[in-house]
Amino acid sequence: MSGRVGDLSPKQTGALAQFREKIADVLDQLPNQTDHYLLRWLRARSFNVPKSEAMIRKHLEFRRHMKVDTIVDDWKPPEVIERYVAGGLCGYDREGSPVWYDIIGPLDPKGLLLSASKQDCLRTKVRDAELLRQECEKQSKKLGKYIESITIIYDCEGLGMKHLWKPAVEVYGEILTMFEENYPESLKKVLLIKANWKEVLRNYVDADQLPAVYGGSMTDPDGDPLCKTMLRYGGVVPKSYYVRDSIKMKYDQCITISRGSSYQLDYEVLFPNCVLRWQFASEGSDIGFGLFLKTKGNETKKVEAMQAILPSERYNSHLVPEDGSYTCEEPGIYVVRFDNTYSVLHSKKVSFTVDVLLPEGHTGKQA
């Protein structure tokens, strides 16, 4: 059995009912409550209900942290990303699923990461994922059948060593992990092509839905075969966009973290919904960063005993300064941690600013 609506075994049907019951308290927070949608999470975990429940609850935390519900309308990628990240949504495959293009050749990964933060790159991909999810819903209504997955075409013409730059590869790995953890069962087909392989696309996409540059008949209204109203073709990022050349940040503190060690700072949040905001840059190499909450009655300095709000990740803040924020729903002691425990050779110099901002309209004073 495929594990899809209309093709469920008795065991799978029972797992679906149990799953729906287990997540009843958060069901209305999901973007879709249909059996079709819930089955995606079950298939992703081989119909193991506890694992599927853990996965979808983690996804809801992700949606809150990234403000996914409003990201399409309320957040706009930086200009450099909008202009120089190649690809886009263009047409539909023969079954009505949206087709997304990643045009790799003209992409300038180093220029992009020197001009935009990694977090903005990740937010952009989250926004793209939400646009595609919404497009699937529109197609479902239009065609009268459930469309839940997309076709991706990777145009690998021009792929070279510049695309294997280590920081860019790491960011792309994080993007793939984000998709797997938060948009399960969303990919129907992945087609990798080069210039002389474009004819294979006609096996999956009708000519009128395929840009002329890729062997179809679709053009822009002005006859442009590149369909530039739908697809971006990137290019070398001008150095005028580079953050290091255009922004000189001033930070409140500067520390050196020895190899194999970490540095922690406690921030007391007195009121619900205060915003903890941080900005930091490292010199010479990346640095780990995480945010934790001390549990009540626990004064330990070990993060393993704390609640991980943002688990420690390595940031390329030596290339592009990082900035971010977290809305603290509950008062308490929040711990900012810079992590260099993974480095056996090098100490790291980190400059940073951390602020606790009161909720809008609050008249109290934050210590």
N, C-alpha and C positions, 0 to 999 in steps of 0.2 A: 504494500500500500504506500502511496506517495506521501501521506501525511497532510494532504490538502483537503479542503472542504469537498465533500462528495466522494472522497476516496480514503476513508479512515477505517482502520481496524477497530474492533470493540475495545481493545486496550488503549488505542489512541484516543477514541471517543471519551473514554473514562478519564484519561489524563487531561484532556481539554476541559472537562467539567471540573476536575479537581483544581486545575491551574486557575480557572476563572474564579473559583471560590477563594483560593489562597490570596489572590491579589484584589479581592473585592474592595478593600479599603483604599486602593489607589487607582482603581479602574478609570475613574472619571478624569484622572490627570494624564492619561495616555492620549495621543493624538488620534487614536482609532481604537474602538472597543469591539470590533467585529471578530468573529471566529477566524476569518482569513488572517487578520493581523496577529492574533494571539498564537496561531499555529506556527507563524514564522519563528517565534521565540522557542517554541517547543521543538521544532525541527532542528534549530541551531544547537540544542542540547540533547538530541536523540530522545526526546519525549521524557527526559528526566525532570519531573516537576520541581523538586527543590532547586536544582541547578537553573532551571528556566526562571523560577521566581527570583532567585538571587540576581540573575542577569538583568531582568526587567526592572527590578528595584534600583540596581546600580545605574541603569539607563535613566531613570527618573532623576537621580541625583545629578547626572550629567546634564540633563535638560535644564534643571534649575541653575546649575553653576554657569552654563554657557548661555542661559536665557534663550533657549532654542525656540520656545513658543512665539517669541516676538522678533527673532533674529532676521527674518526676511524683510519685515517692514521697518524695524527700528535700527538696524545696523547696516552700515555701508562699508565695504572694504576700502582700504587706503587706495588712493589714485594709482599708485605704482602697481598694485595687484590687479586692479581693473584693466589697466592698459597692457600689462606685460605677462600676465598668466594666460597661456594659450589654450584654446578649446572652447567648449560651450555646448549647449543643448540645441540640437538641430534635427528635426524630423522624428519619424517613428519607424520601428521595424515592421515586418509583415504581420506580426501579431498585435500591433498597436502599442507596443512598449516604447517609451521615450528612448532616444539614442543620444548618448553623451560622447563628445569627442575630447580626447586629451592629445593635443598636438605637441609632441615632445621636442622635435628638432630645433625650432627657433627659441625654445625656452632658455632663459639665462638664470639658472638657479642661484649662482653666486650673487649676481646683481640683485635678485629679489630678496635674498636673505641679508644682504647688506643694506637694504632699503626698507624692509618691513620686519616686524618682530615675528618670531615663530608662532606666537599665539594668534596674531592676525592671520597668518597663513592657515592655521588650524580652523579658526573661526570662519574663514572664507569657505573652506571645504564643508564645514557643518552647514553653512548657509546653502551651499550648492546641493547638499544632500536633502535639505528640507524643501528646496525648490523642486527637486526631482520627485520627492514623496508627494508633494502637492500636485505635480503634473500627472503622476500615476492615478491619483484620485479623480482628476478631471477626465482622464482617458477612460476610467472605469464608468463614470456617469455617461460619457459620450457614446461609448461602444456597448454599454449594457452588459459588460462582463468585467470580472475583477482583474485589474492590472496591478501587480505588486512589485515588479522587478524591471530593471532597465538593461539595455545593451550598451556596453562601452567599447568605443573604437580607439585604440592607441595607435596613433600615427607615429611610427618609429623612424621615419625617414630623417636622417641627420643626427640620429642618436650617436653620441660620442663621449669622450672622456670627461668633458665639462659637466655632463649629467651625472657622473659618478663621484663628484665632489662629496666627501664624507658627510659634512653637515647637512647637505641636501638629501642624501640617501637616508640619513637618520630621520629627518623630518618626514620624508615620504613614508618611511616605515611606521611612524606614529600615526600618520593619516590613515594608512591601511588598517592599523589596529583599531583606530577610532570607528571606522566603518564596520569592521567585523563585530565589535562589541555593541554598537548602537543602531546599526541598520542591517540586522541579519537577514539572509535570504533575499537581499535586494538586487543582486547581480544575476541576470539570466545568462548573458553571454559576454565574454571578453574577447574582442578580435584585435590581434596585433598585426599591423600591416606595414609594408613599405611601398614605395611608388609602384613597383611592378606587380604588386599583389592586390591592387585595388579592385580588380574584377571580381574577387571573391565576395566583396560586400554585396553584390547584386543577389547573392544567394540568400541574404538575410533582410535586405532593405530594398523596397521597390524604387525604381528610378526616380519617380517624382518626389520621393522622400530623401533622396541622396544628393548632396551637393555635386554640381557638375565637375568640380575639381577632383572628386572622388569617384567619378565614373557614372554619375547619375544625370538627371536633367534639371534638378533644382537650382535656381539662381535667385539672386536678390531682385527686387522690382526693377532695378536699373540694368539687369542682365549680368551682374558680377557673378562669375562662376565660383568665387571663393565664399560667397554667402557671408560677407563680413558683418551684416546686421545681426547674425546669429553666432558666428564663430570669431574668436579673436586669434591672432596669429603671433602674438608676443613680439620677441625681438630683444636685442641687447638693451639692458636698462641703462639709461643715461646716468652718469655719475652725479648729476645734480640731485638725483633722488637718494643717494647714499646718506644714511642717517649719520654716520661718523663725520661726514664732510659738512653736514648742514646743521647738526644739533650738538651742542656741547652741554651736557647735563651737569648740573651742580647737585651733589648729594650731601646728605647730612653727616654721614659717617663713612669711614674707610677702614677696613680691617684686612689683615693677612691671616689666612687659614692654613695651618700647617698640613703637610701631606698626611693622609690617613686620618684626618680629624674633621670636626664640624664646629659650627658656631651657632648658638641659639639665643634668641631674645624673647622675653615674655612681654605681652601686651595685655593689660587688663581692660576688658570691655564691660562697661557698667550697665548698658542699656541694650535691649533687643534691637536688632536691625541697624546697629552701627556698621559702618563700612571700614574694613581694614584694607588700606591701599599701600602698594609697594612698587618701588622702582629700583632696579639694580643693574650694574654692569661689572663684568670681571675683566681681568687683564691677562692676555696670553692664551687662555684656554677656557673651556666651559666650567660651569659650577652647578652643583645640585641645589634645588630649592624645594621646600615643602612647608605646609602650614598644618599645625596640629592644635588640638584642644585638650587641655588637662581635664581629666574627669574629676568629679567632685570627690574630695577627700584624698586625692592622689597628688602628692607633692613631688613625685619622682621627676628627675630630669631626663629619663630615658624615653625617647619618642615611641618605643615599642609598647609602652604602657599607656600611651595617649590615644585619643581618637584622631585618626588621620582625616583631616579636612581636604587637603590637597596632598596626596602622597608625593614623596620626593621624586623629582625628575631632573635630568640634566638639561641645562639651558645653554645655548650658544650665545650667551650674553657678552662674550668677548667680541662678537661680530656685530650684534644688534642689541642695544640695551633692552631689557625686559621691563614690562610694567603690567600690573594686574590688580584685581581687587576681589574681595569676598564680603558678602553681606552676612554679618554674624547674627543669625536668628536668635541665638541665646547668649546671655552674658556669660563671662568666664575668662579664664586665662588662656589666651591664644599664643602659640609658640611659633615664631618664624625661625626656620632652620636652614642655614646654608651648609651644604654637605660636600665635603671633599674626601670622604672616607674611601672612595674608590681609587684615588690617586696615590700610587706608591712612590712616586718620584718628585712631584711638583707641589709646592705651596701655591695658593691662589690669593690674589689681591682683589677684594670686592668692595665696590663703592655702592652705597644704598641709602634710600630714604623710605621710612615706613611711617604711615600716619593712621590714626584712628579718627574717623569722621562721624559726627553725630547724625542720626536719621534726620531727614528733611523735616523742618518744622519743630524739632525737639528743642526745648529751652533749657534743658539741664546742662551740666558741665561734665565733660569727659576728662578724667584724670590723665 
